[in-house]
Structures are given as C-alpha cells and as structure tokens.
Amino acid sequence: MLNYKRQIEVESGRKMTGLKRPRHLIDGHVHIMEQRRIRGGIRWISKVVRAYRQLDPETTPDALLQDLRRAGVDAAFNLYYPIGPGESREINRWQREMSDQNPWLLAFASLHPADPDPLAIIEESLNELGLLGFKFHPYVQQFRILDSRMDRVYRRLEEINCPVIVHTGFSRFYRLPSLTAEFLELLHRFPGMKLVASHMLCDDISLEQLAEVVEEYPNLYLDATNALWLYHPDYPAYERLPEFIRRYRTRVYFGTDYPMGMTYPVERLYKQGLTVCPDQETVEDVFWRTALRLIGREELPQGSTG
C-alpha cells in the first residue's frame, strides 16, 4: 500500500531520463473555480500537503491560470462540479465564461444526481454551452457510482459518445469505501461509454489488475493525476510502472489536480511525470496527444501557447 504521509512530501525517487519536454503540454486535470471553492480547496489540501501552505487561500482564478501558463501549460482540462443539487447550471455557465475568456482552458460540465432535470442539463451543457464532457466525484458529491438516479445520465452520455471522467482510487486517503467494484460494474453496464478512471484507481487496484481492465474495455482512458507522484521506489509496482505507461500510452494522460495536487509549485509535477515515461513517444502521448484524442480533437485550442 502507498504510504501517503511519506510519499506526498518527498520528491520522486526516479532520476530524470534525459527525455525532452513534450512538444505541447496539456494538463488533463485542474480545478480553476469560483473564489469560494478555491479558498476551501486550498485550505483543505494545505492540511495534507505542506507545500501548499505557500499558496494563499485567497489566490484568484486568474492568478492560478497565470501559474499554469508560467509552468508552460498550453491547454488544460478544467473540472468543476457541484457539491449539491441546484448548482449545476450556474457552475456550467461559469465554466463557459471562463473558457470564453481563456480559450486554452478546456471546460468540462457536471451535474448532481439530485438535480431534477439531469438530461436537460446534459443537452444544455453540450449543445448550448459547448462544454467538452462531464466530470463526477462520488466522494465529494456524496453519491454512489451506481446510484439509480444516474442510470439515465450514463445511458445518455454513452449514446452521444461524451467523455465522462469519474474519480477513482485513494479510498484510504478519503477514509471511505473503495469505488473500484462499482466503477468496474459501471464499465460492464456501459461498455460503449468513453469513460476515464481519474487517478487510475490508485491504491485500490494492482497494476496487473488495472492492465486487465484496460485490455477488456477499449473505451477506457486513464487520468494519471496524482498516481504517478505516489509511485515511490518502495512501492511494489514502481519498476513496472514505466512499461505500463508505455504500453497504454494512447489511453493514459497526465494531470496535476492544481491547485489541490500532491506538491507545489506545479512545475514539480510536470518534471516528475517525465521521469516515468521511458521514451519520447510515450512523453508526447501522455502529455498531450491522448488528451486531445479523448475529446476528439487533433490540434490544440486557439489561444494556446503551443
């Protein structure tokens, strides 16, 4: 098992490989939100990751965006979800406005199982607002992956081939039951869904088991956010991880959870991610090509630095 207390606070034990930076850099997992949510998120992560005590909880969304740009980010998947029912439309509209102001910010929608009109929210988010997919966090939003209220949501998202990112892994970190069994059942029930296992089911499934799941479900993608940082030399799968990433490089993409990731400043996470990639083709896939493939694009958005 991962030793969170030790591994969150140490540098990766893997040496830099000498590989070049990727041609482009897409951060596949950031949380640029309204000020009240940023404030709560930074205060929460600062209790766990001491490095984040350098970041003022009153940091503005614009300042966080500048941090990402300074770190060389060309584009980013922005994930912002409601905590309770009735917030979804406002949050999704905010996402659209932020993306309009910052075209390199690729915004995802969300909804809550208790929203009274989830199918209407889907249509509005994708067709009117032009958001790129949906993100769900069962732990934070406090619902089961297989909540019956979500059946019609998953069915519709599968029908329209919409990317769906679901939080997985880190059950001990959250001190809650593992989501793995329900996530695997979700894959079984909706095999055609373009589904992303955010955090790669980290610490809740072995690398060998994860490989079997990836082989069985060709529409499954893996968001490597936080998972790569926590694979430390004393973790059993440490030496096998680079080969896993290479083998599934067209299904794996990199993210940081910024500003609630595993270390600060965010540049450290990008550098560490390079150490896990065994060759340059893997670097290019994991750091940008797979992310574009997920959302059905071939080029970076207008306004990117790349």
PyMOL commands that set and color helices and strands:
alter all, ss='L'
color gray80, all
select helices_A, chain A and resi 4-7+35-46+50-54+61-70+88-101+118-128+138-141+148-159+171-174+180-189+199-201+207-216+227-230+238-247+267-276+280-294
alter helices_A, ss='H'
color red, helices_A
select strands_A, chain A and resi 26-30+75-78+105-107+134-136+164-167+195-198+220-223+252-253
alter strands_A, ss='S'
color yellow, strands_A
deselect
rebuild
show_as cartoon
